[in-house]
Amino acid sequence: MTGHLINEQLKQLPSNPGVYLMKDAGGKIIYVGKAGNLSNRVRSYFQPSAKLMPKTQQQVKEAKELEFFITNSEYEALILENNLIKRHRPYFNIRLKDDKGYPYIRVNIDEDWPTVCFSREMKDDGARYFGPFTSPWSVKQTLKVLESIFRFRSCDKPITGTDKRPCLKYHLGHCLAPCTGYVSKEEYKEAVKQIVLFLEGKRDKVVREIEQQMKAASDALDFERAARLRDRIGAIKNVIEGQKIAAKVSGDEDAVAFITEKDQAYVMVFFVRGGKLIGRESFVLTGANAEEPKEIMTSFVKQYYASASYIPPLLLLQHPIDDKDAIRDWLKQKRGGKVEISVPRQGSKKELIQIVIQNAEQALKQMKVKQFAAPQVMEAALQELQEKLGLPHLPERVEGYDISNIQGKEAVGSMVVFEHGRAKPSHYRRFRIKTVPEANDFAMLHEVLGRRFKRMNGVQLEAGQKETWGILPDLVLIDGGKGQLSAAHTAMEEFGADGLPVASLAKENEEIYLPGRSNPIILPRNSPGLQLLQRVRDESHRFAVAYFTKVHKKKTFTSSLDGISGIGPKRKRALLKQFGTVKDIKEASVEALLTVAGLTPELVDRLKERLG
């Protein structure tokens, strides 16, 4: 039943465009909406014949007071609606979760020595802004890539060009060192210009420009600069290669899709620039329960693009939106050019939307994995494992083990540690296999477990060191089946750890094996306990493979250069730093090789002869 106050306020509503607010009995704003005609729109909520969604029925039931703002146009109303939702975060509106501080990348192009940095807000200060990004981590990862490619300065010190020596970042290849005068102001600003083009998605144009600069440097016999530019081209091409997508698209466009679960909508945005995917961001909308897809998409488009630093000429949406004309006019005003809004039904653009949906589904799964770490979920997982595996107490510390090798070569083992269901990398350990010359995972596991538990009584340490070998696990988990479990259990018995629980997890059917038990334990796929074991198993595998890759790469590189007179450890490191792989060294030109410190024409001839 509509209250007396609202009845009177409904009579006073004008037919102008504007924004309306619904308040509860305590005066709190519970909903903000916009309308081309305030009277018609607001009255529609309170008509006896109105067919409202359950959520909207509850909203109307709780509304005890109305307030409205008249605007000159529906376009102005849309902007005001966005601002009020962001400010008051009303319960019945669909809202971007934690939207107060989405970060940006800021490029201060007006400085003599421009900086590229993280920013919490987008200001009208003459700088270029890119974003918003989902999180500070997204910005930092992007800045790390940019720094490795373009080597911009990340400090705020005054640049005089007279410093005696550059900082560590120069030696790591992450800064051009303008402080020492190693780079001219013109060359540095050109690098910053390329950063802007890169962030705009014009990466092919950046490559073309750098190729022209490289040729000019080579013609001028400035081989050191030519080599530096060549490396920059290679890094950019690697990024471009990683941005190819299955769907054939062209031009600049954003593709937006979402999936819903309970009260939340998980939204994924793909940023396509020049026909290439240059990035993606995901956002969470709350208050989406029982809302129509059109309402969810409309709310996201209005809230996200209100703070976007760039609006492309085409938005590809999974679902249509309300107020399409008004939103298109608003986006056109912000962009300063035409904006098309499309819901593709077939062809390559529909294919792109399907890819975005698939990515949203996978990203939601990852988010749920993170939520799995919630204390109550973790406690349930530990209790389940204690019960199902017959453990004497909760497995608060779990150690996972795996082996990685190629036919026994460069074999390594890994030990990872999870405490209270969370990875504890500071307690991870890795092993080079010493006693098993051929491919034999069982024998290698026996060696690794033997070496680990041989040290469980601790070793003599220097002051300030922390000992972790003496901390015993509540459960030892082996990646594998019965054979791997038997090898591990035998080693533990030999070294006095036979009282510790041990199990193995076989990957194919996720079967859990225990010593002395012929039949495996099968837990449901959605079981918190099984999910915890899977995380430990997968992490031990990842850690083992990462160590094996490092060892294998180092040995391959070292053996290829061993025995070349005049090329010792220092020059090997210099070659590795500049070229990365033996293949790249082999394919490098004589001029490029001569840019490596310490290499003479005679040494380059020997190197070329050795590598063929």
N, C-alpha and C positions, 0 to 999 in steps of 0.2 A: 504494500500500500504506500502510495506516495505521500510524503509528509507535507504539512501545510506550507512550510518555508519554500520547499522546492516548487510546489504548485504556484505560489506567487511569483517565484523567480522565472518559471517557464513562461508566464504571461509577459514578462519584461524582455525576453530575448529578442534581439534585433535580427534582421535578415542579412546583415553584413557578413563578410568572411571574418574569421577570427579563430581564437583558441578558447576552449572551455575546460574548466577544472571541476572535478567532483571531489567533495570532501566528506569525511566520515563525521560521526557525532563529536569527536574530539577536535575537529578542525583540520585534521591531517589530510593532505592531498593524496587520494587513492587512484586517481586516473587523470591523464591529460590527453585531450584530443583536439583535432583541428577540423574546420568545416568551411565549405564555400558559402553556406547559409546556416548561421548558428541556430536560428529558430527551428528550421526543419530537422537539422541533424540531432540536436539535443532532445527535442520533443519525441523523436522516434524511439528513444530508449524507454519512455514512460507511457507509451500507448498500451492500453489493455490488450490489444490484438498483436502486439509486437512479438515476433518469434526470435528469441534471443538464445545464444549458446549458454550452457550452464554457468560458465565462468562469468559471462556478462550479466546474467541474472543475479549472481551473487554481488557483483559490482554495483548494480542498480539498487539492490536491497540495502547495501551498506551506505550508499550515498545519502547524506542528510542536508547537503548544502551545495550550491553551484556558484561558480565565479567565471567570468569570461573577459576576454580581451578582444576588442575590435581592431582589425588590421585593414590596410588599404587593398590587399589582394590575398588570394589563396597562397601565393608564393611567399609573402611575408608571414602568413600564418604557419606555414610549414617550418620556416626557420625558427620562429618563436616556440613552436611545439617541441622541436628538437632541444632547444636550450632549456625549456622547463622540465622536460623528461630527464635530461642529464643532471639538472640541479636538484630535483626533488626525488627522482627515482621512485615513482609511484608503484605500489604493489601490483595493480592490475594492468600496467603497461608491460609490453615485452621489452626487455632492457638488455643492452650490451653489458655483460658481466664485467665489473671492475674497469669501467671505461674512462676513469678519471685521469689515468696516466699512461696511455699508450705512447711509447717512445718513437722518436724520429732520428734520422741521420741528418746532421746540419753541416752544410758546406759554406763557409764564410768566404764567398768569392771576392769580396771587396777589400780584403786584407792584402798587404804586400806579399806576405807569405801565408796563403790561405790554410786554414785548418779544416779537418774533417772529423766530426766528433758526434757523440751521443747527445741527444736533447730530449728533455721531458715534455716540451711543448713547442708548438709552431708559432713563431712570432712574426710580426710584420717589420723585420729589421734589415731587409735587403739580402739576407742569406738565402740559399736554396735549401729546401727541406724535402726529405724523402720518407714516406711512411703513410700512415702509422704502421708500426710493427706490433706483433702480438705481445712481445716481451723484451726486456732488456737483453736477454740472451740472444734473441734473433738479431738485434742491432750489433751486438759485440761480435757475433760470428761473421756478419757481413763486413764489419770494419776490419776484421782479421784478414779476410780474403782480399779486400781492397788494399790493405797495408802491404801484403805480400806481393801484390802485383804492381802497384803504383808507387809504393815507398814514400808516402806523404809523411810529414812530421806530425807526431802526436803530442809534442810538448808545447808549452806556452811561453818558452823563454824568448827574450828579444833576439832577433836574428841580425847579427852584424857581419857574419862571414869571416870573422877574424879568430874564431876559436882555434886553439892549437890542435885539438884532436876531436874526432867525433865520438858519440856515445856508442854503447853496445848495440843499439838498434841498427846502426849503420853496418856494423860488422856482421849482424845476422841477416842483412839484406832487407831490412824493413824500413829504411829511411834513406833519403838522398843526401842527408847531412848538409842542408843549406847553412847551418851555423858555422861550418868551416870554409864555406865558399866552394865546396865540391860541385855545386850545381848553380847555374845562373838563375836569376829571377824569372827570366823568360821560359827556360826549360822547366822550372818547377811549376809555373802557372799553366804550362801546356799539359803537365801531368794531372793537375787538378781539373782542367777542362775535360780531360779524358775520363776522369772519375765521374763527373757530372753526366757525360754521355753514357757511360757504363751503367749508372744508376737509372738513367732514362730508358735503358734497354737498347740503346743504339750501339751494340757491341761490334757489329760488323764494320760500322763506320770508324770505331776506335781502332780496330785492327788495320784498316786501310791507311789511316793517318800514321800509325806507328810504323807500318811497312815503308811508307814514304820517308819517314825520318831515319829509319835504319839504313835505307839505300843511300841517303845523303851522307850519313855518318861513315858508311863503308867507302863511298867515293872520296871522302875527305881523309881516308886512312885512319879514322878514329875508331879502331876496332873494338876498343873497350866499351864505348857507348853503343856501338852496333850490337855487340854481344848482349848488353843489358837490355836493349830494345827487343832483340830476338827472344830473350827469355820472357819478356813481358807479353809478347805475342803468343808464345806457347802457353802461358798461364791462362790468358783470356780464352784461347781456343779450347782449352780443357774445360773451362767453365761453360762455354757455349755448347760443347759436346754433351755435357751433363744436363743441358736444359732442353734437349729435344724431347718432344712428346709425340705420342702415337697419332693424335688427330692432326689433320692438316689445317692450319689456321694462318691468317695473314693480318698484317697491320697491328694496331694497338687495341687491346680489349681486356676487360676483366671478366672472368667467368665465375659465377657465384652459385653455390649449391649448399644444401644442408641436409642433415638427418636429425630426427628428434628422438629423445628418450626421456620419458617422464616429463618433468617441468622444464627441461632444457632443450635448446636447439644448438647443434654443433655445426657452425658455418665455416665453409672453406672457400677462400678466394684465390684463384689463380691469376697471376699478372702476366699477360702475354704482351710483349713489345717487339715489334718487327717480326712477328711470326714465331717468336721463341718464348718459351716459358722462362721468365727471369726470376721468379720467386713465387712463394705462396705464403699465406698467413691464415690462421684459423682463429675463430672467435666463438665465444659461448654466449647465447642469449638465454636469459632466465624469464620465467613467467610465460613460457610457451605452451603450457599444458592446455590441451583441448582447443588450441587456436588453429584456424585454417592456415594451410601453407601460404596462401596469399597474404594473410596478416603478418606472418612471421617474416616473409621476404620483404614486405613493405617496411616493416620496422627496422630491419637490418640495413636496407639501402639508405633510408633516411638518416639513421644514426651514424653509420660508418662513413658515408660520403660527406657528412657535415664536417668531419675532421681530416679527410683524406688530402694529402699534399698534391695529388695529381688525379685528374679524372679523365679517363680515356674516351675516345669518341664512340665507343660501343660497349654496352654492358650486356653480357649474355647471362640470363637468369634461368634457374631451374623452374621457377613458378612465376606467373604474372603478378603484378603489383596493383594495389589501389592507387588512386590519384596519379595515374601515370603521366598525364599531361602536365600537371603542376610540378611533379618531381622532375620531369624532363626539362621544363623551363628553368627550374631551380639549378639543375646540374649544368645546363647551358650557360647560365649566368656565372656560375663558379668557374667553369672551364674557359669561358670566353670563346666558345665555338659550339657547333652542333654536337648533340649527344643522342645516340640512338639506344633504345632499350628493347631488347629482343628476347623472346622465349623460343629457342630453336626446337623444331619438331622433327627434323631429319638432317642428314648430311653430316659434314665434318664438324660443324658447330655443336650439333646434338651429341656427337661422339665426344667432343671436348667436355661437355657438361657431364656426361657419364663418367669420364675419367675423374672429374672433380668430386662427384658423388662417391666413387670408390675410394678416393683419398680421404674424404671426410669419414667414411666408415672405418678405415684403418686408423686414422688419427684418433677417433673416439675410442677404439680398442686400446690404443696406447695410453690415452688419458685414464681409462678405467684401470689399467695396470698400475698407474701411479696412485689412483685412489685405493687400490688393493693394499697399499702400505698403511692405510688407516689403522690405528691401534686396535679397534674392535675386530676388524677383519683379520689382522695379523694374529691376534690372540686365538681366534677361531681356527686358523690354519695350524698353529702350533699344537693346539689341543687335539685337533684331528689327527695329526701325525703321531702324537704320543699314543693315542688310542689305537689307531689302525696298525702301527708298526710295533706296538707293544714296548714302547720305550719306558725306561724307569722314571723319567721326568721330562718336562717340556724341552724340546730341542732348540734352546735359545741360541746356541752357537752351532752352526752347521758348516762343515768344511767339504768343498767339492773338488774332485780331482779328475784330470783328463790328460791324454797323451796326444801329441801331434808330431808327425814325421812323414817323409816320403820314402817308402821302401827302406826304412831304418836310418836314412840319412838325416843329419842334423836334428836328431830326435830330442824333443823337449817334453817336460811335464808341467802341469799347472796345479796350483792350490789356491782356491778362492775361499773367502770366509764371509758368512752372513751371520750377523748378530741381531736377534729379535726381528728377523725377517728382512733386514736391510744389509746391503753389501757394505763390507768394511775393507776398502782397497788397501789401507795401510797395513793390513795383516796378510795380504796376498803374498804368495811366494812362487818362484818359478825355478825349474830344475833343468840343467843340461844332462842328458842321459850319458853315463860314463861307462857302464859295465855291459851294455847290450849292443853288440856290433851289428846285428841284423834286425830286420823287421819282426818284432815280437811284442805286441802291446801288453800281453800278460806279464812278461818278464820286466818290461819297462815300468808298469804299474807297481810291481813288486819292489823295484829299486826306489821309486819315488816315495812310496809309503814307508819303506824301510828307513830311508834317509830322514823323512819327517819325524817318525816316532822314535828314532834313535836319539833325537835331540829333545825329546819332550821333557827331560829333567833339567833342561836349561844349560847354558854355556856361560863362561866367564865373559863379562862385558865391561867396557870402559865406562867411566862415570858419565851419566846423562843419557846413556842408551836405554832403550826399552826392550825387554824380552817378550816375545810372543810365542815362541816355540813351546813354552811350558804351559800355555793355556790350552786345556784339553777340550775337544769338541763334544757336544752332546749327541752328534750324529755325523758320521762320515758318509758322504754320498759319492759313488763312483759312476762315471758316465759309461754305460755299457750293460751287458747281460750277466749270465751266470759265470762265464769264464773270467771276466774282469773282476767280478765280486770275489771269486775264489782266490785270485792272485793277491788282491788287496787284503783279504782276511788273513791269508797265510803270513804275509809280511807283518801285519799287526800282531799276530800271535808270536812271531819270532822276536819281536822287539818289545814285548810286554804290554801291548795295547789291546789285548784280546778282550778286555772287559768293556771296551767302548763299542757302542752300537754302530753297525755299518750296513749300508744298503746300496743297491745299484738301480739305476733307472734306464731301461732300454728304450731307445728313441722311437722305434717303429710303432709299437702299440702302447707306449708309455706304461710298461709293466714294471712293477717294483719287486726286486728280488731281495730276500733276506737269507743269511747263512743258515743252513740246516733245514730249509724249507723248500720243497720241490716246486710247489705251485706259486706263481707270482701273485702279488696283491694288485687288484685293479681298483682304482679310485675313479669316480665320475670326472669327466673332462672339466666340469665347472667347479670342481672341488678346490677350496682354498689351499688345502694341504698339497694336492698335486701341483697346483700352480706355483707354489713356493718351491717345491723340488725342481720343477721345470726351470725356474729362474736361476737356481743354483747351478743346475746341470748346464744350461746354455751359457752362463757366465764363465764357467770353468772351461768350456769349449772355446769360447771367444778369446779368453786370456791365453790359452795354449796356442791357438792359431796365430795370434798377434805376436807372441814371442818367437814361434817357429819362423814366421815371415821375416822378422827382424834378423834372426840368426842366419837364415838362408840367404837373404839379400846381402848381408855383410860378407859372408863367405864367398858368394858368387862374385861380388865386386872385387874383393881382395885377391882371390885366386887369379882373376883375369889380368891383374896388373902386377902380380908377383914376378920377380925375376927380370924386370926391365931396369937395366942399369941407369941410375940417376933419378929414378922415381921411387922415393921412399914414402914412409907413412904421411909426412906432411903434405907432399904433393898429391898423394892419393886422396887425402881429405879435401884438398883444394879442388881437385877434379870432381869429386862427388858433390861438393857443395854447389859448384857451378853448373854441372850437367845432369846430376841426379842418377843416371844409369850408364852402364857400359855401352849399351846400344846408342845412347845419345852422344857419348864420347866418340864412338866409332864413326858416327854420321857427321860429327862436327867438322867444320872447315879448318884448314891450317890456321887461318887468321883468327878464328874464334879460339882455338886451343892456345894460341900465343898470348891471349889475354889473361890466362891463368898465371898467377904469380909463380915465378921460378921455372917456368917452362921455356926452353930455348928451342930454336929451329932443329938442333940435333936431337933433343929429347922428343920433340913432336914427331920427327921421322921415325925414331925407334918405336914410339907408341903406335903410330899408324901401321908400321910393319908388323908389330905384334898382334894388333887387333884385326888386321886384314882390311 
